[in-house]
């Protein structure tokens, strides 16, 4: 008996067939930004940001919208630059950097800006919010904390967009929650392990078939759940009202995302053209299955940087706060 799930046939990247401008991925980005904005504004209306800043003057919706605009613009720029210059191995974007934000393919057809990097978006959004805070003389860490509490739930929809695109799927699995993604690479049945996996799953292989599409972890849904919903619940209901100093939520978010994403990367298949940045034996390792916890992807290396950076940041802020407390006394 076949124990895997077929990717829904009714899902296509385009919301309406024949209209390439309307895509699920883009719509999910809009929903993500709207969700984060509403959660951010809810904190402002409860006076949480004003108290963190030590301000008595109310914060207007225009200020919130301006802050979000700078942050979103920085996020989109950073996400796109990272995706094209770090993850693309063709070097086309290094030779022709104007193509980074060119939404048409070589034939002149609309293709959109397909390819965004979370880590690039994290850096770009951080810089955008920092510049806004300097420009308008606001407490960057207080505003950044408020964003950190709102952002993960919005991020959930970004990963749902990846799922609707049928991209960024996981490694091969024999688990009952494995899913057959139509765009996944078909593997040659001449490989013994492929035959053994298909046999274990109870797949019916047509006579004469040379290749098979094996089920994968729906890693986009894992990320939507844990990097999005679960991380948001932790930040919103546990840490949001218990922050000992400004910057605390920013550090917890950075560490939390890095930890969760690092683990989920063991279920997600690395980009075929990049593979692993580090392998256990120093030689190329298969990307379809996890053969060693020491085979590390680009995403995992960047997540390690987030964990270390967030930990160091919290340590510095704790020391600063302690000194400020002593000086205040």
PEKADA-V628951 format. One record per run of one state. SS is the DSSP state (H for helix, E for strand, L for the rest). FROM is the first residue (numbers start at 1). TO is the last residue. Records with the same first field share a line. If there is no record, write none. Layout:
SS: FROM-TO, FROM-TO
This chain:
L: 1-4, 7-13, 15-22, 46-47, 54-60, 88-91, 96-96, 102-103, 105-109, 111-117, 136-139, 165-169, 171-171, 173-178, 181-186, 189-191, 202-210, 213-215, 217-218, 243-247, 265-267, 269-277, 279-295, 297-297, 329-329
E: 5-6, 14-14, 23-23, 104-104, 110-110, 170-170, 172-172, 179-180, 187-188, 211-212, 216-216, 268-268, 278-278, 296-296
H: 24-45, 48-53, 61-87, 92-95, 97-101, 118-135, 140-164, 192-201, 219-242, 248-264, 298-328
